[in-house]
Every structure is written in C-alpha cells, then in structure tokens.
C-alpha cells in the first residue's frame, strides 16, 4: 500500500502526528482482480479507541477506500480496519497500523 511501511508484525504502518487530521487509504485493486470481483459495494472502517473517524468511508473507482481519521496519543499505535463487500458478495478486511508520533 502506498505510503505505508510493512514491519515485522506483517501489518502496513504509517506515522501520524497526534494533531493530524488525515485521509488514509486501503488499496483493493489487486485483490479485486485476483478474486474476479467487479466492484466494492460497501466499505466499513473501524478504529481503535483513541482515534476518531471524520465523516464516512469513501469508495472510489479503481478499488480504493479512504477514510479521514484524527486523534491518538503520541507513542501509541492504533489499528484501523477496512471491511469491504463486493457486488458479487465477497467480503474481506485489511488492517493498517497508525503509529502516532510527534512530528
């Protein structure tokens, strides 16, 4: 995933300032092609306590889901999970780790 660094835990990580209000993205294009799914019908984002979702998840063409997220305490890592359902009824989820650090 773009902008993320995979660490030894196997999850993509990204740094964020505790005062940041940022748009995070999950890239589903390769998965959709592999599974033969046509498009994403719905997406739900869940975040660990301490983070706040701003607005709703946005599904854009090409299999990208994005969500604006804010909050967190410096020195803490948080999970943000994107769960999708496709028009053909397939479901899957992907987790990113947001590492909150003073920038």
MARDOMAR-948620 format. One record per atom (N, C-alpha, C, O, CB): residue number from 1; residue in three letters; atom name; x, y, z. Coordinates in nm, 2 decimals, decimal comma, always signed. Atoms other than C-alpha are relative to their C-alpha. Glycine has a CB too. Example, Ala and Ser with C-alpha at 12.3 -4.5 7.8 and 13.67 -1.06 7.14 Angstrom:
2
REC    nr   rest   atom       px       py       pz
REC     1    ALA      N    +0,09    -0,12    +0,00
REC     1    ALA     CA    +1,23    -0,45    +0,78
REC     1    ALA      C    +0,09    +0,12    +0,00
REC     1    ALA      O    +0,19    +0,12    +0,07
REC     1    ALA     CB    -0,10    +0,00    +0,12
REC     2    SER      N    -0,09    -0,11    +0,00
REC     2    SER     CA    +1,37    -0,11    +0,71
REC     2    SER      C    -0,08    +0,11    +0,08
REC     2    SER      O    -0,03    +0,22    +0,09
REC     2    SER     CB    +0,04    +0,05    -0,14
//
This chain:
103
REC    nr   rest   atom       px       py       pz
REC     1    UNK      N    +0,08    -0,12    +0,00
REC     1    UNK     CA    +0,00    +0,00    +0,00
REC     1    UNK      C    +0,09    +0,12    +0,00
REC     1    UNK      O    +0,19    +0,13    +0,06
REC     1    UNK     CB    -0,10    +0,00    +0,12
REC     2    UNK      N    -0,08    -0,12    +0,02
REC     2    UNK     CA    +0,13    +0,34    -0,09
REC     2    UNK      C    +0,01    +0,08    +0,13
REC     2    UNK      O    -0,09    +0,11    +0,20
REC     2    UNK     CB    -0,07    +0,09    -0,11
REC     3    UNK      N    -0,02    -0,08    -0,12
REC     3    UNK     CA    +0,29    +0,54    +0,19
REC     3    UNK      C    +0,02    -0,07    +0,13
REC     3    UNK      O    +0,05    -0,02    +0,23
REC     3    UNK     CB    -0,11    +0,10    +0,01
REC     4    UNK      N    +0,00    +0,09    -0,12
REC     4    UNK     CA    +0,29    +0,25    +0,43
REC     4    UNK      C    +0,13    -0,08    +0,00
REC     4    UNK      O    +0,18    -0,11    -0,11
REC     4    UNK     CB    -0,12    -0,09    +0,01
REC     5    UNK      N    -0,12    +0,09    -0,01
REC     5    UNK     CA    +0,59    +0,05    +0,56
REC     5    UNK      C    -0,04    -0,12    +0,07
REC     5    UNK      O    -0,10    -0,12    +0,18
REC     5    UNK     CB    +0,12    +0,08    +0,08
REC     6    UNK      N    +0,03    +0,13    -0,07
REC     6    UNK     CA    +0,55    -0,32    +0,64
REC     6    UNK      C    +0,10    -0,02    +0,10
REC     6    UNK      O    +0,22    -0,02    +0,07
REC     6    UNK     CB    -0,01    -0,11    -0,11
REC     7    UNK      N    -0,09    +0,03    -0,11
REC     7    UNK     CA    +0,70    -0,41    +0,97
REC     7    UNK      C    -0,01    -0,15    +0,03
REC     7    UNK      O    -0,08    -0,22    -0,03
REC     7    UNK     CB    -0,03    +0,08    +0,13
REC     8    UNK      N    -0,01    +0,14    -0,03
REC     8    UNK     CA    +0,78    -0,74    +1,13
REC     8    UNK      C    -0,13    -0,07    +0,04
REC     8    UNK      O    -0,14    -0,19    +0,04
REC     8    UNK     CB    +0,11    -0,02    +0,11
REC     9    UNK      N    +0,12    +0,05    -0,04
REC     9    UNK     CA    +0,43    -0,78    +1,26
REC     9    UNK      C    -0,09    -0,04    -0,13
REC     9    UNK      O    -0,20    -0,09    -0,11
REC     9    UNK     CB    -0,08    +0,09    +0,09
REC    10    UNK      N    +0,08    +0,03    +0,12
REC    10    UNK     CA    +0,31    -0,81    +0,89
REC    10    UNK      C    -0,10    +0,10    -0,04
REC    10    UNK      O    -0,16    +0,09    -0,15
REC    10    UNK     CB    -0,06    -0,13    +0,02
REC    11    UNK      N    +0,10    -0,11    +0,03
REC    11    UNK     CA    +0,09    -0,50    +0,90
REC    11    UNK      C    +0,07    +0,12    -0,06
REC    11    UNK      O    +0,18    +0,15    -0,03
REC    11    UNK     CB    -0,08    +0,04    +0,13
REC    12    UNK      N    -0,05    -0,12    +0,05
REC    12    UNK     CA    +0,14    -0,19    +0,70
REC    12    UNK      C    -0,02    +0,11    +0,11
REC    12    UNK      O    -0,12    +0,13    +0,16
REC    12    UNK     CB    -0,07    +0,05    -0,13
REC    13    UNK      N    -0,01    -0,10    -0,10
REC    13    UNK     CA    +0,24    +0,10    +0,93
REC    13    UNK      C    +0,01    +0,14    -0,06
REC    13    UNK      O    +0,07    +0,15    -0,17
REC    13    UNK     CB    +0,11    -0,02    +0,11
REC    14    UNK      N    -0,02    -0,14    +0,05
REC    14    UNK     CA    +0,22    +0,48    +0,88
REC    14    UNK      C    +0,00    +0,09    +0,13
REC    14    UNK      O    -0,07    +0,07    +0,22
REC    14    UNK     CB    -0,12    +0,04    -0,09
REC    15    UNK      N    -0,02    -0,10    -0,11
REC    15    UNK     CA    +0,33    +0,76    +1,11
REC    15    UNK      C    -0,10    +0,11    -0,01
REC    15    UNK      O    -0,14    +0,15    -0,12
REC    15    UNK     CB    +0,14    +0,05    +0,01
REC    16    UNK      N    +0,09    -0,12    +0,00
REC    16    UNK     CA    +0,09    +1,04    +1,21
REC    16    UNK      C    +0,03    +0,08    +0,13
REC    16    UNK      O    +0,06    +0,03    +0,23
REC    16    UNK     CB    -0,15    -0,05    +0,00
REC    17    UNK      N    +0,00    -0,09    -0,12
REC    17    UNK     CA    +0,11    +1,34    +1,44
REC    17    UNK      C    -0,13    +0,00    +0,07
REC    17    UNK      O    -0,23    -0,02    +0,01
REC    17    UNK     CB    +0,03    +0,15    -0,05
REC    18    UNK      N    +0,13    +0,01    -0,08
REC    18    UNK     CA    -0,14    +1,34    +1,73
REC    18    UNK      C    -0,10    +0,11    -0,04
REC    18    UNK      O    -0,22    +0,10    -0,01
REC    18    UNK     CB    +0,04    +0,01    +0,14
REC    19    UNK      N    +0,09    -0,11    +0,04
REC    19    UNK     CA    -0,28    +1,67    +1,59
REC    19    UNK      C    -0,05    -0,01    -0,14
REC    19    UNK      O    -0,12    +0,08    -0,19
REC    19    UNK     CB    +0,07    +0,13    +0,02
REC    20    UNK      N    +0,04    +0,02    +0,15
REC    20    UNK     CA    -0,32    +1,54    +1,23
REC    20    UNK      C    -0,14    -0,04    -0,02
REC    20    UNK      O    -0,20    -0,11    +0,06
REC    20    UNK     CB    +0,10    -0,10    -0,06
REC    21    UNK      N    +0,13    +0,05    +0,05
REC    21    UNK     CA    -0,65    +1,50    +1,06
REC    21    UNK      C    +0,04    -0,04    -0,15
REC    21    UNK      O    +0,05    +0,04    -0,24
REC    21    UNK     CB    -0,11    +0,12    +0,00
REC    22    UNK      N    -0,06    +0,05    +0,12
REC    22    UNK     CA    -0,55    +1,28    +0,77
REC    22    UNK      C    -0,10    -0,10    -0,07
REC    22    UNK      O    -0,18    -0,16    -0,01
REC    22    UNK     CB    +0,13    -0,07    +0,02
REC    23    UNK      N    +0,07    +0,09    +0,08
REC    23    UNK     CA    -0,70    +1,08    +0,49
REC    23    UNK      C    +0,08    -0,13    -0,02
REC    23    UNK      O    +0,19    -0,12    -0,07
REC    23    UNK     CB    -0,04    +0,06    -0,14
REC    24    UNK      N    -0,08    +0,13    +0,01
REC    24    UNK     CA    -0,59    +0,71    +0,50
REC    24    UNK      C    -0,07    -0,08    -0,11
REC    24    UNK      O    -0,19    -0,07    -0,13
REC    24    UNK     CB    +0,00    -0,08    +0,13
REC    25    UNK      N    +0,06    +0,08    +0,11
REC    25    UNK     CA    -0,64    +0,47    +0,21
REC    25    UNK      C    +0,03    -0,15    +0,00
REC    25    UNK      O    +0,14    -0,18    +0,05
REC    25    UNK     CB    +0,05    +0,06    -0,14
REC    26    UNK      N    -0,02    +0,14    +0,02
REC    26    UNK     CA    -0,68    +0,10    +0,15
REC    26    UNK      C    -0,02    -0,03    -0,14
REC    26    UNK      O    -0,12    +0,01    -0,21
REC    26    UNK     CB    -0,11    -0,08    +0,09
REC    27    UNK      N    +0,00    +0,03    +0,15
REC    27    UNK     CA    -0,60    -0,03    -0,20
REC    27    UNK      C    -0,04    -0,14    -0,02
REC    27    UNK      O    +0,03    -0,24    +0,01
REC    27    UNK     CB    +0,14    +0,03    -0,05
REC    28    UNK      N    +0,06    +0,13    +0,02
REC    28    UNK     CA    -0,81    -0,32    -0,31
REC    28    UNK      C    +0,01    -0,04    -0,14
REC    28    UNK      O    -0,04    -0,15    -0,18
REC    28    UNK     CB    -0,15    +0,00    +0,04
REC    29    UNK      N    +0,00    +0,03    +0,14
REC    29    UNK     CA    -0,74    -0,32    -0,68
REC    29    UNK      C    +0,05    -0,14    -0,04
REC    29    UNK      O    -0,02    -0,21    -0,11
REC    29    UNK     CB    +0,08    +0,11    -0,08
REC    30    UNK      N    -0,06    +0,13    +0,02
REC    30    UNK     CA    -0,51    -0,62    -0,69
REC    30    UNK      C    -0,09    -0,11    +0,05
REC    30    UNK      O    -0,11    -0,22    -0,02
REC    30    UNK     CB    +0,14    -0,01    +0,06
REC    31    UNK      N    +0,08    +0,10    -0,06
REC    31    UNK     CA    -0,74    -0,82    -0,46
REC    31    UNK      C    -0,13    -0,02    -0,09
REC    31    UNK      O    -0,17    -0,13    -0,11
REC    31    UNK     CB    -0,04    +0,04    +0,14
REC    32    UNK      N    +0,12    +0,01    +0,08
REC    32    UNK     CA    -1,05    -0,74    -0,67
REC    32    UNK      C    +0,03    -0,08    -0,13
REC    32    UNK      O    -0,05    -0,16    -0,17
REC    32    UNK     CB    -0,05    +0,14    -0,03
REC    33    UNK      N    -0,04    +0,07    +0,13
REC    33    UNK     CA    -0,87    -0,86    -0,99
REC    33    UNK      C    +0,02    -0,15    +0,03
REC    33    UNK      O    -0,02    -0,23    -0,05
REC    33    UNK     CB    +0,12    +0,06    -0,06
REC    34    UNK      N    -0,03    +0,13    -0,03
REC    34    UNK     CA    -0,75    -1,17    -0,82
REC    34    UNK      C    -0,12    -0,09    +0,03
REC    34    UNK      O    -0,13    -0,20    -0,01
REC    34    UNK     CB    +0,10    -0,01    +0,12
REC    35    UNK      N    +0,12    +0,07    -0,04
REC    35    UNK     CA    -1,09    -1,26    -0,68
REC    35    UNK      C    -0,10    +0,00    -0,11
REC    35    UNK      O    -0,21    -0,07    -0,10
REC    35    UNK     CB    -0,05    +0,06    +0,13
REC    36    UNK      N    +0,10    -0,01    +0,10
REC    36    UNK     CA    -1,27    -1,18    -1,00
REC    36    UNK      C    -0,12    +0,08    +0,04
REC    36    UNK      O    -0,23    +0,07    -0,02
REC    36    UNK     CB    -0,04    -0,14    -0,04
REC    37    UNK      N    +0,11    -0,08    -0,04
REC    37    UNK     CA    -1,49    -0,94    -0,81
REC    37    UNK      C    -0,01    +0,13    -0,09
REC    37    UNK      O    +0,09    +0,17    -0,14
REC    37    UNK     CB    +0,01    +0,04    +0,15
REC    38    UNK      N    +0,01    -0,11    +0,08
REC    38    UNK     CA    -1,63    -0,65    -1,00
REC    38    UNK      C    +0,03    +0,13    +0,07
REC    38    UNK      O    +0,13    +0,20    +0,03
REC    38    UNK     CB    -0,14    +0,01    -0,06
REC    39    UNK      N    -0,03    -0,12    -0,07
REC    39    UNK     CA    -1,65    -0,36    -0,76
REC    39    UNK      C    -0,04    -0,01    +0,14
REC    39    UNK      O    -0,10    -0,11    +0,19
REC    39    UNK     CB    -0,09    +0,12    -0,07
REC    40    UNK      N    +0,03    -0,01    -0,14
REC    40    UNK     CA    -1,68    -0,26    -0,40
REC    40    UNK      C    -0,14    +0,05    +0,02
REC    40    UNK      O    -0,17    +0,16    -0,03
REC    40    UNK     CB    +0,11    +0,08    +0,08
REC    41    UNK      N    +0,14    -0,05    -0,02
REC    41    UNK     CA    -2,04    -0,23    -0,30
REC    41    UNK      C    -0,01    +0,08    +0,13
REC    41    UNK      O    -0,08    +0,18    +0,13
REC    41    UNK     CB    -0,10    -0,12    +0,02
REC    42    UNK      N    +0,00    -0,08    -0,12
REC    42    UNK     CA    -1,98    -0,11    +0,06
REC    42    UNK      C    +0,13    -0,02    +0,07
REC    42    UNK      O    +0,20    -0,12    +0,06
REC    42    UNK     CB    -0,12    -0,05    +0,09
REC    43    UNK      N    -0,12    +0,00    -0,08
REC    43    UNK     CA    -1,70    -0,04    +0,30
REC    43    UNK      C    -0,03    +0,05    +0,14
REC    43    UNK      O    -0,10    +0,16    +0,15
REC    43    UNK     CB    +0,12    +0,08    -0,07
REC    44    UNK      N    +0,02    -0,04    -0,14
REC    44    UNK     CA    -1,69    -0,01    +0,68
REC    44    UNK      C    +0,14    +0,01    +0,06
REC    44    UNK      O    +0,22    -0,08    +0,05
REC    44    UNK     CB    -0,09    -0,09    +0,08
REC    45    UNK      N    -0,12    -0,02    -0,07
REC    45    UNK     CA    -1,40    +0,14    +0,87
REC    45    UNK      C    -0,02    +0,00    +0,15
REC    45    UNK      O    -0,11    +0,06    +0,20
REC    45    UNK     CB    +0,07    +0,13    -0,05
REC    46    UNK      N    +0,00    +0,00    -0,15
REC    46    UNK     CA    -1,34    +0,06    +1,24
REC    46    UNK      C    +0,14    +0,04    +0,05
REC    46    UNK      O    +0,24    +0,01    -0,01
REC    46    UNK     CB    -0,05    -0,14    +0,06
REC    47    UNK      N    -0,13    -0,05    -0,05
REC    47    UNK     CA    -1,07    +0,23    +1,45
REC    47    UNK      C    +0,00    -0,03    +0,15
REC    47    UNK      O    -0,10    -0,04    +0,22
REC    47    UNK     CB    +0,02    +0,15    -0,03
REC    48    UNK      N    -0,02    +0,02    -0,14
REC    48    UNK     CA    -0,93    +0,16    +1,79
REC    48    UNK      C    -0,04    +0,12    +0,08
REC    48    UNK      O    -0,04    +0,23    +0,03
REC    48    UNK     CB    +0,15    -0,03    +0,04
REC    49    UNK      N    +0,03    -0,11    -0,09
REC    49    UNK     CA    -1,04    +0,37    +2,09
REC    49    UNK      C    +0,12    +0,10    +0,00
REC    49    UNK      O    +0,23    +0,05    +0,01
REC    49    UNK     CB    -0,04    -0,05    +0,14
REC    50    UNK      N    -0,11    -0,10    +0,00
REC    50    UNK     CA    -0,84    +0,70    +2,09
REC    50    UNK      C    +0,01    +0,07    -0,14
REC    50    UNK      O    +0,06    +0,18    -0,15
REC    50    UNK     CB    +0,13    -0,07    +0,03
REC    51    UNK      N    +0,01    -0,06    +0,14
REC    51    UNK     CA    -0,89    +0,76    +1,71
REC    51    UNK      C    -0,14    +0,04    -0,02
REC    51    UNK      O    -0,24    -0,02    +0,03
REC    51    UNK     CB    +0,06    -0,10    -0,11
REC    52    UNK      N    +0,13    -0,05    +0,04
REC    52    UNK     CA    -1,18    +0,94    +1,56
REC    52    UNK      C    -0,02    +0,00    -0,15
REC    52    UNK      O    +0,07    +0,05    -0,22
REC    52    UNK     CB    -0,03    +0,14    +0,06
REC    53    UNK      N    +0,03    -0,01    +0,14
REC    53    UNK     CA    -1,34    +0,89    +1,22
REC    53    UNK      C    -0,07    +0,13    -0,03
REC    53    UNK      O    -0,15    +0,17    +0,05
REC    53    UNK     CB    -0,08    -0,12    -0,05
REC    54    UNK      N    +0,06    -0,12    +0,04
REC    54    UNK     CA    -1,43    +1,21    +1,04
REC    54    UNK      C    -0,08    -0,03    -0,12
REC    54    UNK      O    -0,02    -0,05    -0,23
REC    54    UNK     CB    +0,11    +0,12    -0,02
REC    55    UNK      N    +0,08    +0,03    +0,12
REC    55    UNK     CA    -1,72    +1,16    +0,81
REC    55    UNK      C    -0,01    -0,15    -0,02
REC    55    UNK      O    +0,02    -0,23    +0,07
REC    55    UNK     CB    +0,05    +0,06    -0,12
REC    56    UNK      N    +0,02    +0,14    +0,04
REC    56    UNK     CA    -1,79    +0,83    +0,63
REC    56    UNK      C    +0,12    -0,04    -0,10
REC    56    UNK      O    +0,19    +0,04    -0,16
REC    56    UNK     CB    -0,13    -0,02    -0,07
REC    57    UNK      N    -0,10    +0,05    +0,09
REC    57    UNK     CA    -1,56    +0,60    +0,43
REC    57    UNK      C    -0,05    +0,03    -0,14
REC    57    UNK      O    -0,17    +0,04    -0,17
REC    57    UNK     CB    +0,01    -0,16    +0,02
REC    58    UNK      N    +0,03    -0,03    +0,14
REC    58    UNK     CA    -1,54    +0,69    +0,06
REC    58    UNK      C    +0,06    -0,11    -0,09
REC    58    UNK      O    +0,18    -0,15    -0,07
REC    58    UNK     CB    +0,07    +0,14    -0,04
REC    59    UNK      N    -0,04    +0,10    +0,10
REC    59    UNK     CA    -1,52    +0,42    -0,21
REC    59    UNK      C    +0,01    +0,07    -0,13
REC    59    UNK      O    -0,08    +0,13    -0,19
REC    59    UNK     CB    -0,10    -0,12    -0,01
REC    60    UNK      N    -0,02    -0,06    +0,13
REC    60    UNK     CA    -1,36    +0,55    -0,53
REC    60    UNK      C    +0,03    -0,11    -0,10
REC    60    UNK      O    +0,06    -0,22    -0,07
REC    60    UNK     CB    +0,11    +0,10    +0,01
REC    61    UNK      N    -0,03    +0,10    +0,11
REC    61    UNK     CA    -1,31    +0,39    -0,87
REC    61    UNK      C    +0,14    -0,05    +0,01
REC    61    UNK      O    +0,23    +0,01    +0,07
REC    61    UNK     CB    -0,02    +0,08    -0,13
REC    62    UNK      N    -0,13    +0,07    -0,01
REC    62    UNK     CA    -1,03    +0,15    -0,90
REC    62    UNK      C    +0,03    -0,07    +0,12
REC    62    UNK      O    +0,14    -0,12    +0,14
REC    62    UNK     CB    +0,11    +0,11    -0,02
REC    63    UNK      N    -0,01    +0,09    -0,12
REC    63    UNK     CA    -1,09    -0,02    -0,57
REC    63    UNK      C    +0,07    +0,07    +0,11
REC    63    UNK      O    +0,14    +0,00    +0,19
REC    63    UNK     CB    +0,07    -0,12    -0,04
REC    64    UNK      N    -0,07    -0,07    -0,11
REC    64    UNK     CA    -0,96    +0,25    -0,33
REC    64    UNK      C    -0,11    +0,04    +0,10
REC    64    UNK      O    -0,21    +0,10    +0,06
REC    64    UNK     CB    +0,08    +0,12    -0,05
REC    65    UNK      N    +0,09    -0,05    -0,11
REC    65    UNK     CA    -1,14    +0,31    +0,01
REC    65    UNK      C    +0,08    +0,09    +0,08
REC    65    UNK      O    +0,20    +0,06    +0,12
REC    65    UNK     CB    -0,06    -0,13    +0,08
REC    66    UNK      N    -0,07    -0,09    -0,09
REC    66    UNK     CA    -1,04    +0,61    +0,21
REC    66    UNK      C    -0,09    +0,05    +0,11
REC    66    UNK      O    -0,21    +0,04    +0,11
REC    66    UNK     CB    +0,04    +0,12    -0,09
REC    67    UNK      N    +0,07    -0,05    -0,12
REC    67    UNK     CA    -1,13    +0,75    +0,55
REC    67    UNK      C    +0,08    +0,10    +0,07
REC    67    UNK      O    +0,20    +0,08    +0,08
REC    67    UNK     CB    -0,03    -0,12    +0,10
REC    68    UNK      N    -0,07    -0,11    -0,08
REC    68    UNK     CA    -1,04    +1,07    +0,73
REC    68    UNK      C    +0,00    -0,05    +0,15
REC    68    UNK      O    -0,11    -0,08    +0,20
REC    68    UNK     CB    -0,06    +0,14    -0,02
REC    69    UNK      N    -0,01    +0,05    -0,14
REC    69    UNK     CA    -0,91    +0,98    +1,08
REC    69    UNK      C    +0,09    +0,11    +0,07
REC    69    UNK      O    +0,18    +0,16    +0,02
REC    69    UNK     CB    +0,07    -0,14    +0,01
REC    70    UNK      N    -0,08    -0,10    -0,08
REC    70    UNK     CA    -0,78    +1,21    +1,36
REC    70    UNK      C    +0,02    -0,07    +0,14
REC    70    UNK      O    -0,04    -0,17    +0,17
REC    70    UNK     CB    -0,07    +0,13    +0,01
REC    71    UNK      N    -0,02    +0,04    -0,14
REC    71    UNK     CA    -0,66    +1,17    +1,72
REC    71    UNK      C    +0,12    -0,09    +0,02
REC    71    UNK      O    +0,21    -0,11    -0,06
REC    71    UNK     CB    -0,12    -0,06    +0,04
REC    72    UNK      N    -0,11    +0,09    -0,05
REC    72    UNK     CA    -0,43    +0,94    +1,91
REC    72    UNK      C    +0,09    +0,07    +0,09
REC    72    UNK      O    +0,10    +0,20    +0,10
REC    72    UNK     CB    +0,07    -0,05    -0,12
REC    73    UNK      N    -0,10    -0,04    -0,10
REC    73    UNK     CA    -0,17    +0,98    +2,18
REC    73    UNK      C    +0,14    -0,03    -0,05
REC    73    UNK      O    +0,16    -0,15    -0,09
REC    73    UNK     CB    -0,03    -0,06    +0,14
REC    74    UNK      N    -0,14    +0,02    +0,04
REC    74    UNK     CA    +0,20    +1,02    +2,09
REC    74    UNK      C    +0,06    -0,12    +0,07
REC    74    UNK      O    +0,04    -0,13    +0,19
REC    74    UNK     CB    +0,08    +0,12    +0,02
REC    75    UNK      N    -0,06    +0,12    -0,06
REC    75    UNK     CA    +0,38    +0,69    +2,15
REC    75    UNK      C    -0,09    -0,12    +0,00
REC    75    UNK      O    -0,05    -0,22    +0,05
REC    75    UNK     CB    +0,05    +0,03    +0,14
REC    76    UNK      N    +0,10    +0,11    +0,01
REC    76    UNK     CA    +0,08    +0,48    +2,08
REC    76    UNK      C    -0,03    -0,04    -0,14
REC    76    UNK      O    -0,03    +0,04    -0,23
REC    76    UNK     CB    -0,13    +0,04    +0,08
REC    77    UNK      N    +0,04    +0,05    +0,13
REC    77    UNK     CA    -0,01    +0,26    +1,79
REC    77    UNK      C    -0,14    -0,05    +0,00
REC    77    UNK      O    -0,19    -0,10    +0,10
REC    77    UNK     CB    +0,09    -0,12    -0,04
REC    78    UNK      N    +0,15    +0,03    +0,01
REC    78    UNK     CA    -0,37    +0,21    +1,67
REC    78    UNK      C    -0,03    -0,08    -0,13
REC    78    UNK      O    +0,04    -0,06    -0,23
REC    78    UNK     CB    -0,08    +0,13    +0,01
REC    79    UNK      N    +0,04    +0,08    +0,12
REC    79    UNK     CA    -0,54    -0,03    +1,43
REC    79    UNK      C    -0,12    +0,08    -0,06
REC    79    UNK      O    -0,21    +0,13    +0,01
REC    79    UNK     CB    -0,04    -0,14    +0,04
REC    80    UNK      N    +0,11    -0,04    +0,08
REC    80    UNK     CA    -0,77    +0,09    +1,16
REC    80    UNK      C    -0,03    -0,11    -0,10
REC    80    UNK      O    +0,05    -0,15    -0,18
REC    80    UNK     CB    +0,02    +0,14    -0,07
REC    81    UNK      N    +0,03    +0,11    +0,08
REC    81    UNK     CA    -0,96    -0,18    +0,98
REC    81    UNK      C    -0,11    +0,04    -0,11
REC    81    UNK      O    -0,21    +0,10    -0,08
REC    81    UNK     CB    -0,06    -0,12    +0,09
REC    82    UNK      N    +0,10    -0,02    +0,11
REC    82    UNK     CA    -1,14    -0,16    +0,64
REC    82    UNK      C    -0,06    -0,14    -0,04
REC    82    UNK      O    +0,01    -0,23    -0,08
REC    82    UNK     CB    +0,08    +0,07    -0,12
REC    83    UNK      N    +0,07    +0,12    +0,04
REC    83    UNK     CA    -1,40    -0,43    +0,57
REC    83    UNK      C    -0,09    +0,04    -0,12
REC    83    UNK      O    -0,16    +0,13    -0,12
REC    83    UNK     CB    -0,09    -0,05    +0,12
REC    84    UNK      N    +0,08    -0,02    +0,12
REC    84    UNK     CA    -1,55    -0,45    +0,22
REC    84    UNK      C    -0,09    -0,11    -0,03
REC    84    UNK      O    -0,07    -0,23    +0,01
REC    84    UNK     CB    +0,10    +0,03    -0,12
REC    85    UNK      N    +0,09    +0,10    +0,06
REC    85    UNK     CA    -1,83    -0,63    +0,05
REC    85    UNK      C    -0,01    +0,04    -0,15
REC    85    UNK      O    -0,03    +0,16    -0,18
REC    85    UNK     CB    -0,14    +0,00    +0,07
REC    86    UNK      N    +0,00    -0,03    +0,14
REC    86    UNK     CA    -1,82    -0,66    -0,33
REC    86    UNK      C    -0,14    -0,02    -0,05
REC    86    UNK      O    -0,23    -0,08    +0,01
REC    86    UNK     CB    +0,10    -0,09    -0,07
REC    87    UNK      N    +0,13    +0,01    +0,06
REC    87    UNK     CA    -2,11    -0,65    -0,57
REC    87    UNK      C    -0,03    -0,15    -0,03
REC    87    UNK      O    -0,15    -0,19    -0,05
REC    87    UNK     CB    -0,01    +0,07    -0,14
REC    88    UNK      N    +0,02    +0,14    +0,01
REC    88    UNK     CA    -2,06    -1,03    -0,61
REC    88    UNK      C    -0,01    -0,07    +0,13
REC    88    UNK      O    -0,02    -0,20    +0,13
REC    88    UNK     CB    +0,11    -0,06    -0,09
REC    89    UNK      N    +0,03    +0,06    -0,13
REC    89    UNK     CA    -2,10    -1,09    -0,24
REC    89    UNK      C    +0,13    -0,04    +0,08
REC    89    UNK      O    +0,12    -0,09    +0,19
REC    89    UNK     CB    -0,08    -0,11    -0,01
REC    90    UNK      N    -0,12    +0,03    -0,08
REC    90    UNK     CA    -1,73    -1,14    -0,14
REC    90    UNK      C    +0,02    +0,10    +0,11
REC    90    UNK      O    -0,01    +0,22    +0,09
REC    90    UNK     CB    +0,12    -0,01    -0,10
REC    91    UNK      N    -0,03    -0,09    -0,11
REC    91    UNK     CA    -1,61    -0,99    +0,18
REC    91    UNK      C    +0,15    -0,03    +0,05
REC    91    UNK      O    +0,20    -0,14    +0,04
REC    91    UNK     CB    -0,09    -0,02    +0,12
REC    92    UNK      N    -0,14    +0,02    -0,05
REC    92    UNK     CA    -1,26    -0,93    +0,32
REC    92    UNK      C    +0,03    +0,13    +0,08
REC    92    UNK      O    -0,05    +0,23    +0,08
REC    92    UNK     CB    +0,10    -0,01    -0,11
REC    93    UNK      N    -0,04    -0,12    -0,07
REC    93    UNK     CA    -1,08    -0,69    +0,55
REC    93    UNK      C    +0,15    +0,01    +0,01
REC    93    UNK      O    +0,22    -0,09    -0,01
REC    93    UNK     CB    -0,06    +0,00    +0,15
REC    94    UNK      N    -0,14    -0,03    -0,01
REC    94    UNK     CA    -0,74    -0,52    +0,58
REC    94    UNK      C    +0,02    +0,10    +0,11
REC    94    UNK      O    -0,06    +0,18    +0,14
REC    94    UNK     CB    +0,05    +0,06    -0,14
REC    95    UNK      N    -0,03    -0,08    -0,12
REC    95    UNK     CA    -0,58    -0,36    +0,88
REC    95    UNK      C    +0,13    +0,08    -0,03
REC    95    UNK      O    +0,23    +0,03    -0,09
REC    95    UNK     CB    +0,03    -0,09    +0,12
REC    96    UNK      N    -0,12    -0,08    +0,00
REC    96    UNK     CA    -0,34    -0,07    +0,89
REC    96    UNK      C    +0,03    +0,04    +0,14
REC    96    UNK      O    -0,06    +0,05    +0,23
REC    96    UNK     CB    -0,01    +0,13    -0,09
REC    97    UNK      N    -0,04    -0,05    -0,13
REC    97    UNK     CA    -0,14    +0,05    +1,19
REC    97    UNK      C    +0,04    +0,14    -0,01
REC    97    UNK      O    +0,13    +0,18    -0,09
REC    97    UNK     CB    +0,11    -0,09    +0,06
REC    98    UNK      N    -0,03    -0,14    -0,01
REC    98    UNK     CA    -0,13    +0,42    +1,27
REC    98    UNK      C    +0,09    +0,02    +0,12
REC    98    UNK      O    +0,04    +0,01    +0,24
REC    98    UNK     CB    -0,12    +0,09    +0,00
REC    99    UNK      N    -0,09    -0,02    -0,11
REC    99    UNK     CA    +0,18    +0,49    +1,48
REC    99    UNK      C    +0,00    +0,15    +0,03
REC    99    UNK      O    +0,06    +0,23    -0,06
REC    99    UNK     CB    +0,15    -0,05    -0,04
REC   100    UNK      N    +0,01    -0,14    -0,03
REC   100    UNK     CA    +0,12    +0,83    +1,65
REC   100    UNK      C    +0,13    +0,04    +0,06
REC   100    UNK      O    +0,17    -0,01    +0,17
REC   100    UNK     CB    -0,12    +0,03    +0,09
REC   101    UNK      N    -0,13    -0,05    -0,05
REC   101    UNK     CA    +0,44    +1,03    +1,70
REC   101    UNK      C    +0,00    +0,15    -0,02
REC   101    UNK      O    -0,06    +0,20    -0,11
REC   101    UNK     CB    +0,12    -0,06    -0,08
REC   102    UNK      N    -0,02    -0,15    +0,02
REC   102    UNK     CA    +0,52    +1,40    +1,75
REC   102    UNK      C    +0,08    +0,01    -0,13
REC   102    UNK      O    +0,19    -0,04    -0,14
REC   102    UNK     CB    +0,06    +0,07    +0,12
REC   103    UNK      N    -0,07    -0,02    +0,13
REC   103    UNK     CA    +0,63    +1,51    +1,40
REC   103    UNK      C    +0,07    +0,14    +0,00
REC   103    UNK      O    +0,13    +0,17    -0,10
REC   103    UNK     CB    -0,10    +0,00    -0,12
//
